[in-house]
């Protein structure tokens, strides 16, 4: 029997899904320390006022980028609602990376500004879109474990259950988690 986040594999070892979750705070802390260190290096070389101007310029540029991306998304939505069957001429593939780039520009720091500019520059944005698209397609199967099914009978009763994929890896399944539907 498993409880909480400790799910057992077929060999009896806990799965490593929690590793990324436990290393995330350490990565964020390292990112913040590196950002502060870089800002102090730039402040020593160019002066504190220059660093302040860089940070303010990043916030202003990020807000402009996010505003433009939001306006483009709103215009695309209104065009699609006015003519639902028509093809969209720009075929931009969405504004997610543009908005992420604007958000990273708004976050104080030089590394986040560099990452934001990579999200905004068209060749690197296309590369990121392809890479992230492949990775998301590869990890899309993780949601199958949590997919829920609802079956509604004609009399209005709803039976909730869990979808179990039969083509997945065979392993011992605890009998206590299976629910039997009443015969109809």
N, C-alpha and C positions, 0 to 999 in steps of 0.2 A: 504494500500500500504506500502511496506517495502522498506527501502533504506539502502544500505551499509551492515554492519555486524549485524544490529538489525533485526533479523528475528522474526516474531511473531508466537507464538504457537496458538493452538486453543482457549486457554483461554485469549489471548490478552497479555500475559506476554512475555517479551523478552526471547529467549532461552539462556542457559548458556554456549554456545560454546566458548565464549570469556573469560571465567573465567580462563581456563588453560593458555590461551595466555597472560592474564594480570598478572598472578602469576608467569610466567616463569622468568622474570627478577629478581623478588624478590628471587626466589629459587636459581638462579645463583649467585646472590650477597651473599646470606647466605652461599652457598657452598664455594665461594672464601674466605669469612671471616673465615670460619671454617678451611679451608686449611692453611691459613696464621697463624691462632692461633696454629694449631697443629705443623706447622713447627717451630714456635718460641718456643713451649714447648720442642721439640726435640733438638733445637739449645741450649736451656738453659741446658738441661740434658747431651747432648753428644758433643756439640760444633758446631760451624758454619761450620767448614770444613767437618764434618760428614754429615751435611744436604746437603752441596754442592755435596759431593760424592753420596749421595742417589739420588739427582735430576739428576745428570749426568748419573748414572747407570740406572735410569728409562728411560731416553731418549734413551740410547744405547740399552737397552733390548727391548723397544717398537719398535725401528726401525728394529731390527733383527726379531722380531715376525711378523711385517707387511711385511717385505721382504720375509720371508719364506712362509707366507700365500699367498702373491701375486704370488710367484713362483709355489706353489701348485695349485692355481687357473689357472695359465697359462698352466701348464702341463695337468690338467684335461680338459681344453678347447681343447688343441691340440689332446689329446686322443679321445675326443668325435668327433672331426672333421675328424680324420683319420678313425674311425670306428663308424659311426653314430648310428647303430642299436644295438651296444654292450652295455651290462650292465657295469656300473662302479664298479670295485671291492671294492673300499674303502667305498663308501656309506656314506661319511662324513657329508653330509647335508649342505655343504657350508662353507665358511670361514668368514662369516659376524661377528660372535661373536669373532673369533680369531683376526680379524682386529680391531674390536672395543676394544678388550682387549689391543692390541698393542698401539692403539691411546690413551687409558686411561693411559697406562704406560708412554707415552711421555708427557702427561699433567703434569706440575709441581704440586706436592702435594702428601700427603700420602693417603688421602681418594680415590683419583682417581687411585693411584697405587693399593690399595686394591680392588677396583671395577674392575680394569683391570685384576688382578690376578684371581678374581672370574670368569671372562669371559674366562680365559685360562685353569683353572683347569678342567679336563674332567668331573668329576661328577657334578660340579656346572654349567658347560657349558651345559650339557645335560638337567639339570633342568631348566636353563634359556631358552633354546631353546623350551622346551615343554610349559613353562609358557607363553613366548612371542608369540609362535605359536597359543595357544588358545586365547590369547587376541587379536591378529591380526585378527583371524577368526571371533571373536565376533564383532569387530569394522569395519569389511570389508564392511558392509552395508552402511557406511557413504558415500562412494564414489558414490553410486547410485544416490544421489541427484544432483551430478555434471556431470553425464555421458551424453555425447552428442551423438546424432544420426545423421547420414548423409544418405540421400536417394538420389541415383543417378538415374535419369530417362534415358531412352535409347537415348534421344537426347543430352545428355551430361550435362544437367542442374543439379546442386546439391542443394538440399534443406536441410538446417541445422535446427535441432530442438532439443528439450529436451525430454529425456525419462522420462515418469511419470509412476511410479509403481502403479498399481491399487490395489495391496494387502496391501498397507501401510495404516496408520491410516487415516480415513476419516476426512476431515476438509474442511472449506471453501476455495475454490480456486478462486483467482481473475480472472475475465474473461479477463482482459486486457493483461495477460501474455500468453494466449492461442493463437496460430497461426493456422489459417485454411489453409490447403493446397488447392491449386487450383484444381478443378476437371480435370481429364485427360480423 
